[in-house]
Amino acid sequence: MTPSEYSVAAKAKNAKAPHPALIFFQRWMANPMAVGSITPSGPGLRKIIRENLVCGPDEVIAEFGPGTGAITQALLEAGVPAQRIYSFEIDAHLANYVHGVYPDVNVINADCRKIAETLGPDLMGKVGTVVIGIPMKALPMDVQQGIVDATFSVMPEGRRFLLYTYMINSPLNMQKLGLKGKRIGFTWQNVPPASVWAYWKA
């Protein structure tokens, strides 16, 4: 199935399922600290993510915190085959929703820090890009460090991960986490307006 066909199929499935904005708002009401926004990601943010993905012919993409799957759709639109996308969602309701809309994507209802054991040895060092949609700023520093360490453990040396945020400044303390980074995109076409940051090892 081509990326455009996935888009059509996703719209058809969403027509039968609750609207993603409603699902997103319900999960935000249930746990505001775990869901970074009250609405799904918009087209401007999806475009920035698509344009900054790195995925070699033998690599996969990992997504932390897909929410209702807006960025998952961006990965598919970028031409990444569904079977090569691994989306980690700790909220069971959201994980079930994304799996229902994108049944061929590997949706894992688990803590993203378990990515190495989940992917197994065959995919170690073969995660081309990790896209993080978790509200990292709200997490304790030791949890942030665990996510960063897990991210780099599955990527080729020298790669960077992407993180989208609704903050103006970096949501990560780069000095404490041993990172370098920069904002690589900003869009008003999102509610609220969003930035995408790229981070790599210092």
Backbone as ProteinMPNN parsed JSONL, in Angstrom:
{"seq_chain_A": "MTPSEYSVAAKAKNAKAPHPALIFFQRWMANPMAVGSITPSGPGLRKIIRENLVCGPDEVIAEFGPGTGAITQALLEAGVPAQRIYSFEIDAHLANYVHGVYPDVNVINADCRKIAETLGPDLMGKVGTVVIGIPMKALPMDVQQGIVDATFSVMPEGRRFLLYTYMINSPLNMQKLGLKGKRIGFTWQNVPPASVWAYWKA", "coords_chain_A": {"N_chain_A": [[0.841, -1.187, 0.0], [0.59, 2.215, -0.872], [1.864, 5.416, 0.441], [-0.144, 7.409, -0.036], [-2.386, 5.832, -0.36], [-2.52, 4.763, 2.187], [-3.275, 7.055, 3.548], [-5.874, 7.508, 2.575], [-7.079, 5.112, 3.441], [-6.783, 5.406, 6.195], [-8.425, 7.621, 6.694], [-10.878, 6.511, 6.065], [-11.109, 4.559, 8.065], [-11.101, 6.234, 10.291], [-13.519, 7.479, 9.933], [-15.303, 5.692, 10.897], [-14.522, 5.346, 13.472], [-14.192, 6.979, 16.748], [-13.648, 10.523, 16.594], [-10.284, 11.601, 16.172], [-9.477, 13.934, 17.573], [-11.29, 14.056, 19.665], [-10.691, 11.683, 21.061], [-8.051, 12.307, 21.778], [-8.435, 14.561, 23.415], [-9.918, 13.43, 25.484], [-8.017, 11.652, 26.594], [-6.134, 13.496, 27.397], [-7.567, 14.842, 29.374], [-7.783, 12.76, 31.172], [-5.137, 12.348, 31.926], [-3.282, 14.861, 32.132], [-0.518, 15.416, 32.429], [0.789, 13.476, 31.017], [0.046, 13.71, 28.422], [0.869, 15.891, 25.947], [-0.576, 17.927, 24.656], [-3.852, 19.281, 23.9], [-4.874, 18.701, 21.473], [-4.499, 16.807, 18.39], [-1.433, 16.545, 16.393], [-0.746, 18.977, 13.856], [-0.799, 19.796, 10.233], [1.491, 21.355, 9.549], [3.451, 20.65, 11.429], [3.669, 17.914, 10.902], [4.796, 18.034, 8.363], [7.376, 19.1, 8.853], [8.498, 17.02, 10.33], [8.435, 14.913, 8.406], [10.298, 15.88, 6.553], [12.706, 15.665, 7.839], [13.402, 13.095, 8.475], [15.524, 10.236, 8.75], [16.171, 7.273, 7.237], [17.561, 4.433, 6.404], [17.9, 1.825, 3.84], [17.88, -0.622, 5.201], [16.896, 0.002, 7.651], [14.779, 1.013, 10.446], [12.06, 3.005, 11.795], [11.471, 4.579, 14.906], [8.925, 5.593, 17.11], [8.046, 7.553, 19.813], [5.37, 7.891, 21.852], [2.897, 8.193, 20.131], [0.311, 9.21, 20.322], [-2.73, 9.94, 18.848], [-1.918, 9.171, 16.392], [-1.143, 11.059, 14.445], [1.484, 11.876, 13.766], [2.438, 9.39, 13.131], [1.09, 9.0, 10.75], [2.459, 10.914, 9.232], [4.959, 9.689, 9.026], [4.334, 7.504, 7.412], [3.519, 8.881, 5.123], [5.929, 9.875, 4.375], [7.017, 7.766, 3.126], [7.904, 5.585, 4.545], [7.652, 2.182, 5.092], [4.858, 0.611, 6.681], [5.387, -1.654, 8.238], [7.907, -1.159, 9.118], [7.814, 0.701, 11.059], [7.878, 1.455, 14.446], [5.91, 2.078, 17.036], [5.758, 3.347, 20.203], [3.542, 3.444, 22.764], [2.457, 4.33, 25.876], [-0.01, 4.66, 26.994], [-2.777, 2.715, 27.126], [-5.317, 3.044, 25.916], [-4.835, 4.905, 23.853], [-2.901, 3.47, 22.424], [-4.404, 1.277, 21.512], [-6.181, 2.636, 19.87], [-4.506, 3.758, 17.849], [-3.473, 1.398, 16.769], [-5.817, 0.371, 15.692], [-6.355, 2.181, 13.633], [-4.024, 2.123, 12.091], [-3.251, -0.731, 11.323], [-1.065, -2.177, 10.326], [1.196, -1.031, 11.309], [3.709, -1.368, 13.811], [2.55, -1.233, 16.798], [3.298, -0.669, 20.071], [2.314, -1.222, 23.281], [3.845, -0.067, 25.683], [6.487, 1.016, 27.901], [8.704, 3.291, 26.5], [11.363, 3.123, 27.15], [12.002, 0.512, 27.106], [12.756, -0.184, 24.601], [15.046, -1.438, 23.436], [15.015, -4.15, 24.312], [12.564, -4.842, 23.296], [12.755, -4.55, 20.486], [14.859, -6.284, 19.948], [17.976, -8.102, 19.213], [18.464, -8.123, 16.425], [17.695, -5.684, 15.364], [19.219, -3.826, 16.599], [21.046, -0.86, 16.484], [19.917, -0.205, 14.086], [17.904, 1.622, 13.932], [16.865, 4.222, 12.276], [15.857, 6.843, 12.745], [14.599, 8.276, 15.712], [11.558, 9.498, 16.791], [10.272, 11.692, 19.044], [7.415, 12.296, 20.882], [6.671, 12.739, 23.42], [5.82, 14.597, 26.372], [8.487, 15.673, 27.498], [9.591, 17.544, 29.288], [7.98, 17.481, 31.506], [8.698, 15.258, 32.866], [10.601, 13.495, 35.42], [14.147, 14.072, 35.876], [15.733, 11.729, 35.87], [14.148, 9.948, 34.497], [13.96, 11.197, 32.017], [16.671, 10.975, 31.285], [16.843, 8.206, 31.081], [15.196, 7.728, 28.871], [16.568, 9.105, 26.851], [19.012, 7.664, 26.863], [18.071, 5.112, 26.142], [17.174, 5.678, 23.611], [19.541, 6.346, 22.128], [20.779, 3.905, 22.318], [19.788, 2.221, 20.373], [20.256, 3.322, 17.939], [22.318, 4.072, 15.016], [25.735, 5.041, 15.491], [26.377, 8.486, 15.92], [23.988, 9.481, 14.94], [20.999, 11.544, 15.144], [18.182, 12.334, 17.243], [14.693, 13.239, 16.931], [12.538, 15.641, 18.416], [9.4, 16.863, 19.151], [7.786, 19.815, 20.296], [5.875, 22.144, 22.298], [6.986, 24.265, 23.406], [8.957, 27.281, 23.447], [11.719, 27.401, 23.906], [14.42, 24.96, 24.234], [13.134, 21.871, 25.313], [14.64, 20.086, 26.684], [17.271, 19.758, 29.036], [20.214, 20.262, 27.911], [22.868, 20.22, 28.835], [22.782, 18.745, 31.257], [21.876, 16.301, 30.292], [23.792, 15.471, 28.561], [23.862, 16.314, 25.857], [23.857, 17.786, 22.544], [22.103, 20.165, 20.568], [19.574, 21.571, 18.353], [16.985, 23.807, 17.244], [15.106, 22.807, 14.551], [12.91, 23.393, 13.117], [9.82, 25.252, 12.934], [6.361, 25.834, 13.379], [3.362, 27.628, 12.77], [1.127, 26.382, 12.048], [-0.282, 24.677, 13.821], [-1.935, 23.583, 16.779], [-1.252, 23.886, 20.026], [1.119, 26.32, 18.498], [4.108, 24.779, 17.221], [7.427, 23.417, 17.731], [10.241, 21.696, 16.296], [12.919, 19.888, 17.489], [16.275, 18.802, 17.066], [18.493, 16.445, 18.428], [21.709, 15.332, 19.509], [24.502, 13.304, 20.619], [26.658, 14.892, 22.937]], "CA_chain_A": [[0.0, 0.0, 0.0], [1.379, 3.434, -0.961], [1.524, 6.387, 1.473], [-1.422, 8.056, -0.317], [-3.423, 4.843, -0.081], [-2.65, 4.707, 3.648], [-4.023, 8.231, 3.965], [-7.279, 7.245, 2.268], [-7.531, 4.046, 4.329], [-6.872, 5.947, 7.554], [-9.619, 8.454, 6.764], [-12.033, 5.61, 6.075], [-11.199, 3.963, 9.398], [-11.467, 7.279, 11.244], [-14.93, 7.802, 9.754], [-16.056, 4.733, 11.697], [-14.038, 5.419, 14.848], [-14.318, 8.318, 17.332], [-12.73, 11.496, 16.001], [-9.025, 11.604, 16.936], [-9.407, 15.068, 18.49], [-12.065, 13.685, 20.849], [-9.875, 10.712, 21.793], [-6.903, 13.012, 22.328], [-8.892, 15.406, 24.512], [-10.295, 12.548, 26.589], [-6.814, 11.153, 27.25], [-5.52, 14.649, 28.063], [-8.333, 15.063, 30.607], [-7.481, 11.663, 32.093], [-3.761, 12.448, 32.427], [-2.689, 16.015, 31.451], [0.945, 15.423, 32.466], [1.312, 12.475, 30.088], [-0.331, 14.101, 27.061], [1.434, 17.232, 25.872], [-1.452, 18.899, 24.029], [-5.247, 18.838, 23.894], [-5.263, 18.4, 20.093], [-3.474, 16.084, 17.629], [-0.475, 17.358, 15.63], [-1.277, 19.524, 12.622], [-0.06, 19.549, 8.986], [2.805, 21.992, 9.539], [4.364, 19.823, 12.223], [3.902, 16.67, 10.163], [5.695, 18.345, 7.245], [8.742, 19.225, 9.37], [8.955, 15.665, 10.675], [8.691, 14.184, 7.156], [11.478, 16.404, 5.866], [13.92, 15.46, 8.642], [13.594, 11.682, 8.787], [16.61, 9.471, 8.139], [15.832, 5.854, 7.327], [18.251, 3.696, 5.355], [17.146, 0.689, 3.283], [17.756, -1.736, 6.163], [16.611, 0.615, 8.942], [13.397, 1.224, 10.861], [11.796, 4.249, 12.517], [10.783, 4.417, 16.184], [8.133, 6.744, 17.528], [7.697, 7.499, 21.234], [4.21, 8.719, 22.14], [2.194, 8.545, 18.891], [-0.981, 9.854, 20.543], [-3.761, 9.362, 17.978], [-1.317, 8.715, 15.145], [-0.921, 12.108, 13.451], [2.87, 11.786, 13.294], [2.522, 8.081, 12.471], [0.665, 9.257, 9.368], [3.553, 11.622, 8.565], [5.997, 8.701, 8.716], [3.848, 6.757, 6.251], [3.536, 9.8, 3.982], [7.329, 10.026, 3.973], [7.391, 6.568, 2.381], [8.386, 4.511, 5.413], [6.659, 1.103, 5.144], [4.228, 0.474, 7.995], [6.031, -2.728, 9.001], [9.195, -0.677, 9.618], [7.541, 1.732, 12.056], [7.623, 0.915, 15.781], [5.345, 3.161, 17.826], [5.633, 2.995, 21.616], [2.533, 4.26, 23.447], [2.25, 3.764, 27.207], [-1.45, 4.736, 27.277], [-3.409, 1.584, 26.435], [-6.417, 3.52, 25.079], [-4.252, 5.483, 22.64], [-2.257, 2.389, 21.677], [-5.459, 0.528, 20.821], [-6.724, 3.486, 18.816], [-3.541, 3.833, 16.742], [-3.436, 0.076, 16.136], [-7.027, 0.222, 14.899], [-6.266, 3.013, 12.431], [-2.859, 1.687, 11.315], [-3.026, -2.101, 11.804], [0.206, -2.737, 9.869], [2.279, -0.422, 12.098], [4.015, -2.081, 15.057], [2.183, -0.395, 17.937], [3.678, -1.382, 21.286], [1.801, -0.605, 24.501], [4.914, -0.288, 26.657], [7.414, 2.11, 28.183], [9.672, 3.39, 25.402], [12.705, 2.785, 27.633], [12.185, -0.911, 26.856], [12.867, -0.366, 23.154], [16.101, -2.384, 23.051], [14.562, -5.533, 24.509], [11.399, -5.068, 22.439], [13.197, -4.727, 19.103], [15.727, -7.448, 19.862], [19.332, -7.865, 18.691], [18.521, -7.953, 14.967], [17.447, -4.286, 15.005], [20.118, -2.93, 17.324], [21.833, -0.031, 15.576], [19.228, -0.06, 12.8], [16.809, 2.577, 14.039], [17.399, 5.4, 11.585], [15.418, 8.045, 13.464], [13.606, 8.177, 16.779], [10.741, 10.71, 16.886], [9.711, 11.715, 20.4], [6.282, 13.184, 21.085], [6.366, 12.717, 24.856], [6.129, 15.871, 27.046], [9.68, 15.332, 28.284], [9.825, 18.535, 30.336], [7.176, 17.144, 32.676], [9.205, 14.028, 33.468], [11.8, 13.644, 36.256], [15.384, 14.044, 35.11], [16.23, 10.372, 35.688], [13.337, 9.332, 33.441], [14.44, 11.807, 30.769], [17.959, 10.36, 30.96], [16.577, 6.844, 30.648], [14.654, 7.765, 27.505], [17.675, 9.496, 25.964], [19.949, 6.539, 26.772], [17.423, 4.049, 25.368], [17.133, 6.143, 22.222], [20.851, 6.19, 21.489], [21.214, 2.506, 22.343], [19.286, 1.479, 19.207], [20.549, 4.078, 16.722], [23.722, 4.068, 14.593], [26.558, 6.078, 16.11], [26.407, 9.764, 15.225], [22.665, 9.928, 14.517], [20.269, 12.446, 16.025], [16.76, 12.046, 17.367], [13.813, 14.394, 16.792], [11.567, 15.824, 19.487], [8.543, 18.023, 18.891], [7.428, 20.449, 21.553], [5.091, 23.369, 22.197], [7.777, 25.275, 24.101], [9.81, 28.105, 22.583], [13.097, 26.974, 24.14], [14.628, 23.514, 24.284], [12.494, 21.221, 26.453], [15.624, 19.241, 27.343], [18.471, 20.385, 29.573], [21.252, 19.566, 27.144], [24.077, 20.024, 29.638], [22.567, 17.647, 32.197], [21.616, 15.051, 29.577], [24.923, 15.147, 27.691], [23.385, 16.472, 24.487], [23.871, 19.009, 21.765], [20.871, 20.18, 19.801], [19.124, 22.833, 17.776], [15.64, 23.794, 16.705], [15.22, 22.646, 13.1], [11.685, 23.803, 12.462], [8.744, 25.845, 13.733], [5.148, 26.025, 12.58], [2.148, 28.19, 13.351], [0.025, 25.517, 11.615], [-0.472, 23.663, 14.853], [-2.592, 24.117, 17.968], [-0.608, 25.192, 19.89], [2.279, 26.329, 17.603], [5.053, 23.738, 17.64], [8.81, 23.374, 17.241], [10.918, 20.399, 16.245], [14.333, 19.966, 17.863], [17.134, 17.64, 16.815], [19.504, 16.289, 19.483], [22.717, 14.312, 19.319], [25.405, 13.207, 21.757], [27.653, 15.964, 23.056]], "C_chain_A": [[0.883, 1.247, 0.0], [1.0, 4.384, 0.161], [0.179, 7.06, 1.231], [-2.582, 7.105, -0.052], [-3.63, 4.679, 1.414], [-3.471, 5.878, 4.142], [-5.515, 8.036, 3.743], [-7.848, 6.196, 3.218], [-7.716, 4.557, 5.748], [-8.116, 6.806, 7.711], [-10.87, 7.595, 6.819], [-12.222, 4.978, 7.447], [-11.641, 4.998, 10.424], [-12.931, 7.66, 11.137], [-15.801, 6.886, 10.614], [-15.691, 4.824, 13.176], [-14.307, 6.806, 15.421], [-13.295, 9.267, 16.711], [-11.453, 11.562, 16.836], [-8.907, 12.758, 17.919], [-10.163, 14.769, 19.784], [-11.286, 12.704, 21.713], [-8.728, 11.417, 22.502], [-7.311, 13.842, 23.544], [-9.272, 14.56, 25.728], [-9.07, 12.035, 27.338], [-6.078, 12.274, 27.966], [-6.243, 14.934, 29.381], [-8.002, 13.99, 31.643], [-6.102, 11.803, 32.708], [-3.046, 13.598, 31.721], [-1.169, 15.999, 31.398], [1.548, 14.458, 31.448], [1.013, 12.813, 28.638], [0.001, 15.573, 26.906], [0.531, 18.299, 25.309], [-2.875, 18.372, 24.077], [-5.728, 18.496, 22.488], [-4.154, 17.614, 19.394], [-2.583, 17.037, 16.829], [-1.046, 17.751, 14.277], [-0.365, 19.308, 11.421], [1.325, 20.174, 8.946], [3.841, 21.177, 10.284], [4.679, 18.519, 11.498], [4.883, 16.886, 9.015], [7.148, 18.434, 7.723], [9.308, 17.851, 9.706], [9.305, 14.889, 9.412], [10.018, 14.593, 6.532], [12.778, 16.13, 6.615], [14.143, 14.016, 9.069], [14.821, 11.132, 8.081], [16.272, 7.999, 8.34], [16.454, 5.127, 6.141], [17.451, 2.481, 4.908], [16.981, -0.49, 4.23], [17.42, -1.222, 7.561], [15.107, 0.735, 9.202], [13.299, 2.587, 11.544], [11.097, 3.901, 13.821], [10.105, 5.722, 16.555], [7.749, 6.55, 18.992], [6.526, 8.445, 21.477], [3.454, 9.136, 20.898], [0.858, 9.24, 19.102], [-2.064, 9.176, 19.729], [-3.23, 9.047, 16.587], [-1.082, 9.775, 14.091], [0.501, 12.055, 12.887], [3.128, 10.418, 12.666], [2.143, 8.227, 11.008], [1.766, 9.972, 8.587], [4.671, 10.665, 8.172], [5.605, 7.891, 7.483], [3.891, 7.622, 4.994], [4.954, 10.023, 3.474], [7.837, 8.804, 3.211], [7.953, 5.45, 3.221], [7.313, 3.411, 5.459], [6.136, 0.904, 6.572], [4.937, -0.562, 8.857], [7.372, -2.301, 9.582], [9.038, 0.496, 10.577], [7.184, 1.052, 13.376], [7.187, 2.074, 16.675], [5.092, 2.696, 19.258], [4.667, 3.968, 22.285], [2.187, 3.617, 24.783], [0.779, 3.784, 27.619], [-2.163, 3.668, 26.457], [-4.542, 2.03, 25.511], [-5.887, 4.09, 23.764], [-3.58, 4.418, 21.789], [-3.284, 1.59, 20.888], [-6.041, 1.331, 19.671], [-5.791, 3.52, 17.604], [-3.464, 2.493, 16.02], [-4.668, -0.145, 15.264], [-6.981, 1.0, 13.6], [-5.149, 2.545, 11.507], [-2.476, 0.262, 11.737], [-1.7, -2.714, 11.384], [1.412, -2.13, 10.571], [2.465, -1.236, 13.378], [3.745, -1.146, 16.236], [2.422, -1.199, 19.215], [3.19, -0.613, 22.505], [2.792, -0.884, 25.633], [5.719, 0.99, 26.842], [8.485, 2.126, 27.087], [11.092, 3.07, 25.842], [13.019, 1.301, 27.451], [12.422, -1.206, 25.376], [13.906, -1.405, 22.774], [15.636, -3.824, 23.195], [13.362, -5.854, 23.632], [11.828, -5.338, 20.999], [14.067, -5.965, 18.935], [17.036, -7.157, 19.168], [19.391, -7.606, 17.194], [18.345, -6.501, 14.537], [18.304, -3.309, 15.798], [20.998, -2.171, 16.328], [21.18, 0.192, 14.23], [17.969, 0.809, 12.898], [17.312, 3.902, 13.475], [17.08, 6.704, 12.282], [14.459, 7.633, 14.568], [12.894, 9.519, 16.848], [10.021, 10.682, 18.224], [8.6, 12.759, 20.495], [5.836, 13.227, 22.531], [6.663, 14.096, 25.453], [7.285, 15.694, 28.03], [9.9, 16.28, 29.466], [9.104, 18.182, 31.622], [7.707, 15.935, 33.429], [10.399, 14.31, 34.378], [13.068, 13.461, 35.422], [15.898, 12.621, 34.894], [15.434, 9.623, 34.621], [13.741, 9.894, 32.08], [15.753, 11.152, 30.33], [17.764, 8.938, 30.457], [16.051, 6.781, 29.225], [15.745, 8.117, 26.507], [18.652, 8.33, 25.784], [19.36, 5.4, 25.936], [17.388, 4.399, 23.89], [18.458, 5.897, 21.523], [21.305, 4.736, 21.433], [20.797, 1.73, 21.102], [19.603, 2.163, 17.879], [22.011, 3.907, 16.306], [24.474, 5.224, 15.254], [26.521, 7.343, 15.255], [25.046, 10.276, 14.781], [22.047, 10.866, 15.556], [18.822, 11.979, 16.141], [15.972, 13.352, 17.273], [12.833, 14.437, 17.949], [10.72, 17.037, 19.14], [7.936, 18.507, 20.203], [6.606, 21.698, 21.278], [5.763, 24.495, 22.978], [8.616, 26.056, 23.095], [11.266, 27.647, 22.686], [13.199, 25.454, 24.175], [13.938, 22.921, 25.502], [13.455, 20.334, 27.237], [16.786, 20.083, 27.842], [19.672, 19.668, 28.956], [22.51, 19.293, 27.962], [23.921, 18.829, 30.57], [22.426, 16.299, 31.5], [22.738, 14.659, 28.615], [24.588, 15.255, 26.215], [23.852, 17.778, 23.861], [22.598, 18.995, 20.935], [20.567, 21.543, 19.229], [17.684, 22.68, 17.296], [15.735, 23.767, 15.186], [13.941, 23.03, 12.37], [10.68, 24.363, 13.443], [7.542, 26.037, 12.836], [4.041, 26.673, 13.41], [0.954, 27.299, 13.029], [-0.157, 24.345, 12.576], [-1.143, 24.337, 16.035], [-2.143, 23.298, 19.181], [0.544, 25.144, 18.878], [3.385, 25.427, 18.143], [6.429, 23.929, 17.019], [9.284, 21.947, 17.185], [12.401, 20.634, 16.537], [15.027, 18.675, 17.46], [18.218, 17.627, 17.884], [20.463, 15.16, 19.119], [23.662, 14.325, 20.51], [26.414, 14.344, 21.754], [29.061, 15.427, 22.87]], "O_chain_A": [[1.826, 1.332, 0.786], [-0.05, 4.216, 0.783], [-0.576, 7.271, 2.18], [-3.638, 7.523, 0.425], [-4.754, 4.48, 1.874], [-4.28, 5.725, 5.056], [-6.326, 8.357, 4.611], [-8.952, 6.354, 3.74], [-8.676, 4.195, 6.427], [-8.793, 6.738, 8.737], [-11.816, 7.914, 7.539], [-13.344, 4.868, 7.939], [-12.442, 4.705, 11.312], [-13.532, 8.11, 12.112], [-16.905, 7.262, 11.011], [-16.474, 4.42, 14.034], [-14.62, 7.726, 14.666], [-12.197, 8.847, 16.347], [-11.518, 11.576, 18.065], [-8.311, 12.602, 18.985], [-9.737, 15.172, 20.866], [-11.218, 12.854, 22.933], [-8.46, 11.162, 23.676], [-6.631, 13.835, 24.569], [-8.982, 14.932, 26.865], [-9.07, 11.984, 28.568], [-5.469, 12.052, 29.013], [-5.603, 15.233, 30.389], [-7.947, 14.27, 32.841], [-5.893, 11.432, 33.863], [-2.273, 13.35, 30.796], [-0.579, 16.504, 30.444], [2.705, 14.617, 31.06], [1.642, 12.275, 27.727], [-0.52, 16.412, 27.641], [0.827, 19.484, 25.462], [-3.096, 17.176, 24.268], [-6.863, 18.051, 22.316], [-2.986, 17.74, 19.764], [-2.938, 18.196, 16.616], [-1.738, 16.966, 13.63], [0.708, 18.718, 11.549], [2.245, 19.593, 8.37], [4.975, 21.03, 9.827], [5.826, 18.074, 11.483], [5.707, 16.017, 8.728], [8.048, 17.904, 7.073], [10.464, 17.557, 9.4], [10.365, 14.267, 9.35], [10.769, 13.75, 6.043], [13.856, 16.348, 6.062], [14.981, 13.744, 9.929], [15.122, 11.515, 6.951], [16.107, 7.537, 9.469], [15.949, 5.194, 5.02], [16.44, 2.14, 5.523], [16.045, -1.276, 4.082], [17.634, -1.927, 8.548], [14.286, 0.579, 8.299], [14.307, 3.232, 11.832], [10.229, 3.028, 13.847], [10.643, 6.808, 16.342], [7.197, 5.516, 19.366], [6.665, 9.659, 21.329], [3.366, 10.332, 20.619], [0.313, 9.809, 18.157], [-2.304, 7.979, 19.887], [-4.002, 8.695, 15.695], [-0.841, 9.432, 12.934], [0.699, 12.176, 11.678], [3.954, 10.303, 11.761], [2.788, 7.654, 10.13], [1.986, 9.674, 7.413], [5.266, 10.811, 7.104], [6.437, 7.623, 6.616], [4.258, 7.144, 3.921], [5.163, 10.321, 2.298], [8.961, 8.807, 2.708], [8.437, 4.457, 2.677], [6.173, 3.689, 5.831], [6.886, 1.019, 7.541], [5.075, -0.378, 10.066], [7.923, -2.99, 10.44], [10.003, 1.2, 10.874], [6.307, 0.19, 13.426], [7.99, 2.939, 17.025], [4.315, 1.772, 19.495], [4.937, 5.166, 22.365], [1.684, 2.494, 24.825], [0.366, 3.019, 28.49], [-2.152, 3.716, 25.227], [-4.715, 1.46, 24.434], [-6.42, 3.797, 22.694], [-3.676, 4.454, 20.562], [-3.056, 1.263, 19.724], [-6.359, 0.777, 18.619], [-6.232, 3.333, 16.47], [-3.395, 2.455, 14.791], [-4.577, -0.778, 14.213], [-7.502, 0.548, 12.58], [-5.3, 2.563, 10.285], [-1.48, 0.074, 12.435], [-1.243, -3.671, 12.008], [2.524, -2.643, 10.451], [1.497, -1.732, 13.955], [4.61, -0.362, 16.625], [1.834, -2.262, 19.417], [3.608, 0.522, 22.734], [2.608, -1.804, 26.43], [5.636, 1.919, 26.039], [9.093, 1.098, 26.788], [11.944, 2.775, 25.004], [14.163, 0.88, 27.622], [12.302, -2.353, 24.946], [13.664, -2.193, 21.86], [15.842, -4.634, 22.291], [13.158, -7.01, 23.261], [11.315, -6.259, 20.363], [14.018, -6.623, 17.896], [17.204, -6.083, 18.59], [20.305, -6.919, 16.737], [18.798, -6.121, 13.457], [18.133, -2.096, 15.681], [21.614, -2.769, 15.445], [21.813, 0.723, 13.318], [17.084, 0.733, 12.046], [18.087, 4.61, 14.118], [17.941, 7.576, 12.398], [13.617, 6.755, 14.383], [13.539, 10.562, 16.951], [9.253, 9.762, 18.506], [8.812, 13.942, 20.226], [4.741, 13.702, 22.833], [7.661, 14.714, 25.082], [7.078, 15.58, 29.239], [10.349, 15.851, 30.529], [9.557, 18.54, 32.709], [7.22, 15.618, 34.514], [11.139, 15.265, 34.138], [13.059, 12.781, 34.396], [16.45, 12.33, 33.832], [15.977, 8.766, 33.923], [13.849, 9.15, 31.105], [15.928, 10.816, 29.158], [18.436, 8.509, 29.519], [16.414, 5.887, 28.46], [15.841, 7.505, 25.444], [19.071, 8.044, 24.662], [20.058, 4.796, 25.122], [17.55, 3.535, 23.028], [18.494, 5.305, 20.444], [22.126, 4.375, 20.59], [21.383, 0.69, 20.8], [19.26, 1.647, 16.816], [22.859, 3.625, 17.152], [23.887, 6.269, 15.537], [26.621, 7.283, 14.03], [24.95, 11.4, 14.289], [22.517, 10.962, 16.69], [18.301, 11.311, 15.247], [16.513, 14.433, 17.505], [12.354, 13.401, 18.408], [11.25, 18.114, 18.867], [7.618, 17.719, 21.093], [6.631, 22.243, 20.175], [5.17, 25.554, 23.184], [8.945, 25.55, 22.022], [11.957, 27.521, 21.676], [12.188, 24.752, 24.147], [14.13, 23.411, 26.615], [13.125, 19.878, 28.332], [17.234, 21.005, 27.161], [20.086, 18.607, 29.422], [23.145, 18.251, 27.799], [24.82, 17.993, 30.666], [22.811, 15.269, 32.053], [22.648, 13.636, 27.935], [24.975, 14.403, 25.416], [24.192, 18.738, 24.552], [22.07, 17.926, 20.629], [21.208, 22.538, 19.567], [17.226, 21.58, 16.987], [16.386, 24.629, 14.596], [13.893, 22.996, 11.14], [10.674, 24.009, 14.622], [7.687, 26.366, 11.659], [3.814, 26.326, 14.569], [-0.104, 27.427, 13.645], [-0.179, 23.182, 12.174], [-0.944, 25.529, 16.27], [-2.582, 22.162, 19.361], [0.921, 24.058, 18.436], [3.579, 25.318, 19.354], [6.58, 24.513, 15.946], [8.803, 21.087, 17.923], [13.046, 21.473, 15.908], [14.438, 17.595, 17.51], [18.792, 18.666, 18.209], [20.074, 14.167, 18.503], [23.629, 15.25, 21.322], [26.954, 14.713, 20.711], [30.026, 16.188, 22.938]]}, "name": "protein", "num_of_chains": 1, "seq": "MTPSEYSVAAKAKNAKAPHPALIFFQRWMANPMAVGSITPSGPGLRKIIRENLVCGPDEVIAEFGPGTGAITQALLEAGVPAQRIYSFEIDAHLANYVHGVYPDVNVINADCRKIAETLGPDLMGKVGTVVIGIPMKALPMDVQQGIVDATFSVMPEGRRFLLYTYMINSPLNMQKLGLKGKRIGFTWQNVPPASVWAYWKA"}
